[in-house]
Amino acid sequence: MGQPGEIGALLTVTGLGAVLGAALGGVGGLLGIGGGLLAIPVLALWFGMDQSMAQGTALVMIVPNVLLAFYRYRQHHAIPLSRALGLGGIAMLASYPAARLAVGLDHHTLQWVFIGFLLGLCVYLCWLVARPPRAHAPQPRVLSARYLPVVGVVSGVFSGLFTVGGGLVATPMLVRGFGHRQADAQGLALALVVPGSLIALSAYASAGQVSWSLGLPMALGGLSTISWGVACARRLPERWLRSVFIGFLLVTTALMWPG
């Protein structure tokens, strides 16, 4: 049995984690990127975690959120299971060595790599905001289906190295490279992220780079609000939401920039 002070501190951390997770889940659902990408800089800046610990702890929140999203998607869209299982297996194989690489990197090196990822994401989102709206017709296929395993590898590497971004890169690759419809691409991307995130979490946990006492209540809090955030996002202009998210990423990058 712990001392009263230790129990009080644990309850404080648990409550703070639940509130933080609820806030991140709601905002993540609103912006359409999930709470994990938001959680990493918050954990690093507000809780003083190094980059690897922040990414590992964020994964505790990411995994159930992705599972919930995949379950909800499967209720409304058909996903070719054979293709999903094949690409998911490739993502698993790629995510573990990438995660082991991440936990072995120097804190500052990993931080710079993550900052580069945020800046690259900003450039991509700016391009999406600037381009004219298009109809939802499928894009012409550029690559043969035999190159689909590349999507699994890239998604797995992003899931392992950054703990986030696997779905963000897989969806446009499937749409623009292989002519998938947006809905089909999003479903396959979720199928890739689920196993990759689980494997990445095991790698970070085995390296001791996860704070379970904070991550678990964050996960519960995020699950309680992410659906609300998604529902609110449907009522707001997509370009406005993306512009807000770009602003958030730029501010976060500036704050994380090593002094």
HUHU-V12981 format. One record per residue. N is the residue number from 0. OMEGA is omega as a letter, one per 40 degrees, with the letter a starting at -180 (NA if undefined). Layout:
n=N omega=OMEGA
n=N omega=OMEGA
This chain:
n=0 omega=a
n=1 omega=i
n=2 omega=a
n=3 omega=i
n=4 omega=i
n=5 omega=i
n=6 omega=i
n=7 omega=i
n=8 omega=i
n=9 omega=i
n=10 omega=i
n=11 omega=i
n=12 omega=a
n=13 omega=i
n=14 omega=i
n=15 omega=i
n=16 omega=i
n=17 omega=i
n=18 omega=i
n=19 omega=i
n=20 omega=i
n=21 omega=i
n=22 omega=a
n=23 omega=i
n=24 omega=i
n=25 omega=i
n=26 omega=i
n=27 omega=i
n=28 omega=i
n=29 omega=a
n=30 omega=i
n=31 omega=a
n=32 omega=a
n=33 omega=a
n=34 omega=a
n=35 omega=a
n=36 omega=i
n=37 omega=a
n=38 omega=a
n=39 omega=i
n=40 omega=i
n=41 omega=i
n=42 omega=a
n=43 omega=a
n=44 omega=a
n=45 omega=a
n=46 omega=i
n=47 omega=i
n=48 omega=i
n=49 omega=a
n=50 omega=a
n=51 omega=i
n=52 omega=i
n=53 omega=i
n=54 omega=i
n=55 omega=i
n=56 omega=i
n=57 omega=i
n=58 omega=i
n=59 omega=i
n=60 omega=a
n=61 omega=a
n=62 omega=i
n=63 omega=i
n=64 omega=i
n=65 omega=i
n=66 omega=i
n=67 omega=i
n=68 omega=i
n=69 omega=i
n=70 omega=i
n=71 omega=a
n=72 omega=a
n=73 omega=i
n=74 omega=a
n=75 omega=a
n=76 omega=i
n=77 omega=i
n=78 omega=i
n=79 omega=a
n=80 omega=a
n=81 omega=i
n=82 omega=i
n=83 omega=i
n=84 omega=i
n=85 omega=i
n=86 omega=i
n=87 omega=i
n=88 omega=i
n=89 omega=i
n=90 omega=i
n=91 omega=a
n=92 omega=a
n=93 omega=a
n=94 omega=a
n=95 omega=i
n=96 omega=i
n=97 omega=i
n=98 omega=i
n=99 omega=i
n=100 omega=a
n=101 omega=a
n=102 omega=i
n=103 omega=a
n=104 omega=i
n=105 omega=a
n=106 omega=a
n=107 omega=i
n=108 omega=i
n=109 omega=i
n=110 omega=i
n=111 omega=i
n=112 omega=i
n=113 omega=i
n=114 omega=i
n=115 omega=i
n=116 omega=i
n=117 omega=i
n=118 omega=i
n=119 omega=i
n=120 omega=i
n=121 omega=a
n=122 omega=a
n=123 omega=a
n=124 omega=i
n=125 omega=i
n=126 omega=i
n=127 omega=a
n=128 omega=a
n=129 omega=a
n=130 omega=i
n=131 omega=i
n=132 omega=i
n=133 omega=i
n=134 omega=a
n=135 omega=i
n=136 omega=i
n=137 omega=i
n=138 omega=i
n=139 omega=a
n=140 omega=i
n=141 omega=a
n=142 omega=i
n=143 omega=a
n=144 omega=a
n=145 omega=i
n=146 omega=i
n=147 omega=i
n=148 omega=i
n=149 omega=i
n=150 omega=i
n=151 omega=i
n=152 omega=a
n=153 omega=i
n=154 omega=i
n=155 omega=i
n=156 omega=i
n=157 omega=i
n=158 omega=a
n=159 omega=a
n=160 omega=a
n=161 omega=a
n=162 omega=i
n=163 omega=i
n=164 omega=a
n=165 omega=i
n=166 omega=a
n=167 omega=a
n=168 omega=a
n=169 omega=a
n=170 omega=i
n=171 omega=i
n=172 omega=a
n=173 omega=a
n=174 omega=a
n=175 omega=a
n=176 omega=a
n=177 omega=i
n=178 omega=i
n=179 omega=i
n=180 omega=a
n=181 omega=a
n=182 omega=i
n=183 omega=a
n=184 omega=i
n=185 omega=i
n=186 omega=i
n=187 omega=i
n=188 omega=i
n=189 omega=i
n=190 omega=i
n=191 omega=a
n=192 omega=a
n=193 omega=a
n=194 omega=i
n=195 omega=i
n=196 omega=i
n=197 omega=i
n=198 omega=i
n=199 omega=i
n=200 omega=i
n=201 omega=i
n=202 omega=i
n=203 omega=a
n=204 omega=i
n=205 omega=i
n=206 omega=i
n=207 omega=a
n=208 omega=i
n=209 omega=i
n=210 omega=a
n=211 omega=a
n=212 omega=i
n=213 omega=a
n=214 omega=a
n=215 omega=i
n=216 omega=i
n=217 omega=i
n=218 omega=i
n=219 omega=i
n=220 omega=i
n=221 omega=i
n=222 omega=a
n=223 omega=a
n=224 omega=a
n=225 omega=i
n=226 omega=i
n=227 omega=i
n=228 omega=i
n=229 omega=i
n=230 omega=i
n=231 omega=a
n=232 omega=a
n=233 omega=a
n=234 omega=a
n=235 omega=i
n=236 omega=a
n=237 omega=a
n=238 omega=i
n=239 omega=i
n=240 omega=i
n=241 omega=i
n=242 omega=i
n=243 omega=a
n=244 omega=i
n=245 omega=i
n=246 omega=i
n=247 omega=a
n=248 omega=a
n=249 omega=i
n=250 omega=i
n=251 omega=i
n=252 omega=i
n=253 omega=a
n=254 omega=a
n=255 omega=a
n=256 omega=a
n=257 omega=a
n=258 omega=NA
